[in-house]
């Protein structure tokens, strides 16, 4: 019994696929995408070196005093870890990857390459602007920068520029899609291109909250133009952006799982329609869910929190769709390779391919991340886990595994592709993925348990004065997990650097962009799954309903009366 | 659209499961009292020290067995650091901050609140078990964050009330750690 047995009744009705050779990225385009990846991978490597230091601190091994001239405190290290890994690595990788999926998916150059170039350089200037106070201990406010913790103005300005740069690149993607559609009337947009551009659109809607917070409050306040801020309003603004941010991270991994991984595994995409449907649903319901981060906030009525709990459950639905379609696509591939049995086919997947293995392991960890995510969405369960170690335990399964380990897997073909190289040490890369997987299981499980026991998040528990003995075993497991992850990071850096500095190889030895065909021809996908207008309209209406009243109320009752601490608190 | 029949069933099961979860948390929250905090009150953090009742935080007995607790969070201490109540007491806890955001989570209870300057966080809880329940600051608030905590002491019997606001305020200025012994009783 398999889901793949039945023939497709509509299959003959479609035009045959064009057999013309694919237009690969030009050298110039590869270099441009490559620059995004250089920044991204550098950020990941540096940021990830901070992570284990936090983990070691949990069992009392505090390395920070030894590196004091460079990094001044646990919290500065934690801030750098969060900003570089969760914001810089992700954003630069995603924008670079979306350039690739747009160009390769549509098989045409960017319509206005200068727009994307401008966007990229705005992002770089923003990153450098924010790096100065970050490294100078002037912005030790963690990556959530909850007001009224006051960072240097350069930190807020830098973050704004990074976001604006990503908007500008997004504009370049729309214009390119628009140009393609004029050239290909009536043809469904290729999935990998459409998916990336839906993500860019969702990101632009989502980051309006962050922009409002920084431009109306945080930046003028850090410049001394206003005396105080409204912290509750800044939280509402922040989480307007903060939750869709996680889908901004996740959707590029989904593009790979739907649109690339099946091909790498030797199969096809199981359902083009449902892949698109899940992406449109993310555009629709990613944003109006932010109050589930504010379940225990004062200043937000229970009714709105409850409504957002329901909407958060609804945004889980496209992920269950994804689980089915991706697993079915992989099963199709494995059975083609001779896999049998209800579960036994899993063994026939190409586990020796580091790019595939990394993404499969990422997807396995994401199942547990998803279960934890449902818990987080569950309204009053937040009383148990809010601001506990459970939360970083959770997002190390999602952003640090489902997303990051998938992106790492993608770089295992993408960096060689962009640089005309061969991947150095495929076996080392394979080991790297498994080490990450094992380290993360140990680390993340211990963090979840600590959270349930009541341990607060983002706290140096090795130094905390209230830690009961009962936590010690789990604190040690956090450190062990961190140590294993450190090994994985070093291995990843080794593979990337050796690949980048390896010799150029003949074109036929360079991996191609893996693109999975769908089992049913995309032309059979209904038109409403290829149009932005109805979904954007729906997203706007839903936002107005789910955020409008409470946001307007908070803005009308705004009090800029919180000046923050009278001294620098870090 | 050509949806596979297995996938259709999967979608049905997913929706059903999510609907069941939503019903459960709704009943738990709105009918059974496992409820998160909502909107309570606003207060100007700049004049907190001159605003009653925040100028004199601590416990007040409002009826036999019923208390109100006013707690001020500030970098890096809670005022008061000890809340002592007889077992079985129903306590309405109000917390606000005079400077940064903080957290207020009482270990092994369902009390967990984000503390935001300008806003008053409020939860009602009945302490049914004798023991000591630390309340930790669960939001990053600077260098001393890891030492910021207090303790709810739930004591046997109902003879001694814990409405000892004056003793508690004596700890206000200290930020040298969460040693509960500093509270004079």
Interface residues (C-beta under 8 A of the other chain):
Chain A: X3 X6 X8 X10 X73 X75 X142 X146 X147 X148 X149 X228 X230 X231 X232 X235 X270 X271 X273 X274 X294 X295 X296 X297 X298 X299 X300 X301 X302 X305 X306 X309 X310 X313 X314 X316 X317 X320 X321 X324 X325 X328 X374 X378 X379 X380 X381 X382 X383 X384 X386 X387 X388 X454 X456 X457 X458 X459 X460 X461 X463 X464 X465 X466 X520 X524 X525 X526 X529 X559 X561 X562 X563 X564 X565 X566 X569 X570
Chain B: X1 X2 X3 X4 X5 X6 X7 X10 X11 X14 X15 X18 X21 X22 X25 X26 X28 X29 X30 X34 X35 X36 X37 X38 X39 X40 X42 X44 X45 X46 X75 X99 X100 X101 X103 X105 X107 X108 X110 X111 X112 X113 X114 X115 X116 X117 X118 X119 X120 X121 X122 X134 X136 X137 X138 X139 X140 X141 X142 X143 X145 X146 X147 X149 X177 X178 X179
